Amino acid sequence: LVEFCAEPQRQKRRSPKGMMFRALRLRPGDEVKSNLVEFCAEHFESAFVATCVGSVDRCTLRLANADRERPNEVRTFDQRFEIVSFVGTLCPDGAHLHVSLADAEGRCVGGHLLSARVFSTAEVVLGTCDESFRRLYDPATGFDELVIDEGSPSGKKTRILSAGGLAVLWCGFAAGLTLLLLLGGGRRGHRH
């Protein structure tokens, strides 16, 4: 089901302070969300999707018009898609994952990932940081929303992450990952 990427035969590089990354590959027929939740439970207290490339041949998405009154605006697609974007958070209370998929004509569809089956591969990099995540029901939205326990797994400070806070967290991660790659995080001899 899940295969770890082999350790490179070179000196290990440090991740940006407080961050750790793990890579895995899902194989044809694997269910994406359940495998990521299982992997996260085994290796992290909570995590975020740093990147993912691959393809699926079946997926079920909750669409953007879902809300408290219509939580099940769901559509299932039985066709091949390339994964063009995949983001989200994973924690013991569940996963909040969004995906964008492109079909054979280049048309895109996206939404909240409920399930997806790998067609050829799904190469995923998950990351974790100093904060741990939980999901708690928010009566304002009607859904379980992200709660962050800052500083340690014991959760000394807890806050609900706003959209602006998530943007700041993502920008910090992107800057750190870019710096890591610029400092030699890429593999030599890798062919595209």
Salt bridges, closest charged atoms under 4 A:
GLU3 OE1 - ARG27 NH2 2.04
GLU7 OE1 - LYS12 NZ 3.88
GLU42 OE1 - HIS43 NE2 3.87
ASP57 OD1 - ARG117 NE 2.75
ASP67 OD2 - ARG70 NH2 3.41
GLU69 OE2 - ARG68 NE 3.93
GLU73 OE2 - ARG70 NE 3.91
ASP78 OD1 - ARG58 NH1 2.30
ASP103 OD2 - ARG107 NE 3.06
ASP149 OD2 - ARG134 NE 2.94
GLU150 OE2 - ARG159 NE 2.26
